Amino acid sequence: MSVTMMLSSVLLLLLATTISKIQSANAFASSSFKDGSQHRLASSKATVTLQSSTSSISNYDSSTPPPNVLCIGETLWDSLPSGIFLGGAPSNVAVHLAYLFQNAPSASSDNKADESNNNRPTVAVATCLGKDQLGKEAQRRLALNGVRTDYVQYHSEWETGMATAILDSNGDATYEFNTPAAWDGLCLDSNLKCLIQQREEEQRTDSQEEEEEEDEDNESHHVLFVMGTIAGRLDNDHGATSLSTLVSMRNSALEGTVVVDINLRSPWYIEETVLELIRGSSEEKEKKKLALLKVNEEELVILERWCGNMDTNADDLFGDALKIRMEQLAQALNTQRICVTRGDKGAALWCDDGSGASFDENSGCSLPNKKNDSDTVGAGDAFLASLINSLFIHGETSDKALERACALGGYVAGCRGATPAMLLIH
């Protein structure tokens, strides 16, 4: 059976068993983040599955609420030769996560099914849209796809973002953005300030070691924050506020609760601001480590250059040589995990969450390019969503997490747009 046929069979099975939408009443709460992921050294492998059966999920405890996820940054429309698609990296991640959350395996025992559903996480976006029809439609589609829109803001002057994608012969895209756009104006409003206050209260509770006395029956969902770098592209120019909002959320979050996916779109990035978002502000007494940093092979070289003193070869993208590069960079950038994506050659994941360092690789799983019927837009965002779901929601091993992430990224690369209609409501 071909890879395409096997992926299609899995998708049909998932669509046939889709559960009802996650209820928006599930609140983002303030209990501390506890990473349940496991790691082991694994050989490179190809993959053909997007989502597993219950029997292949490890360390998933339905009685302990997994983290809710808040994706912070840009929501915009991708203008492609084949049409206009909802996009923006954080929003793409949110849409894919909503789908994965809704289609997670139910408890094997019928009498545990309701409890399992109640403990399913939710995903929300913190973004800014224009007060135009495109903004209203963006919010409508996010909600239809199961993404909470509690943290969506509307800018009084700027239009909803638009990115015109220019595709090369391989379907890879470069982008031209309308500037400034509404997503440049994401501000620290009362809703986001409330989350910051909750994080500060958690830190005080941690220092007093009071969490051990908390009634287990009152456990609640904590929050994993996912953000990119491109939303801070304008710094303070034109009255933009998104960068300061991202930095505030990064610095207020507990250690190990922030995922950063850098998107270095020339000319829309500044070395100092990107490094500050990754490492945390220099004004903080104790810089808290990221949970995960995701980069591609080109961004890996740029970060190494920025960090200096990296005696590495840019062509070392496999095996022990890559492991050394990733370990050095993880230490320089203050992160517990670093993932390097290599396009159709798969990805590698280095981890050290306190239980010992590990390194895993996967050779990838790509579908045949469908010429005018496919593009690579959003493939990396789908990859990241799957990685988050495996590592931080289900506590799967890093080799299994890479396997799933490469499968979903490969599927999206073989479709039109960042959130294909076969997978998601469009």
Secondary structure as UniProt FT lines:
FT   HELIX           3..16
FT   TURN            24..25
FT   HELIX           54..56
FT   TURN            62..63
FT   STRAND          68..72
FT   STRAND          76..80
FT   TURN            81..82
FT   STRAND          83..87
FT   HELIX           89..102
FT   HELIX           110..112
FT   HELIX           113..118
FT   STRAND          123..130
FT   HELIX           133..144
FT   TURN            145..146
FT   STRAND          148..155
FT   STRAND          161..167
FT   TURN            169..170
FT   STRAND          173..177
FT   HELIX           182..185
FT   HELIX           190..207
FT   TURN            208..209
FT   HELIX           211..213
FT   HELIX           216..218
FT   STRAND          223..228
FT   HELIX           230..232
FT   TURN            233..236
FT   HELIX           237..239
FT   HELIX           242..252
FT   TURN            255..256
FT   STRAND          258..261
FT   TURN            266..267
FT   HELIX           271..279
FT   TURN            282..283
FT   STRAND          292..296
FT   HELIX           297..307
FT   TURN            314..315
FT   HELIX           319..333
FT   STRAND          337..341
FT   HELIX           343..345
FT   STRAND          347..351
FT   STRAND          358..362
FT   HELIX           371..373
FT   TURN            377..378
FT   HELIX           379..388
FT   HELIX           389..393
FT   HELIX           398..413
FT   TURN            421..423
//
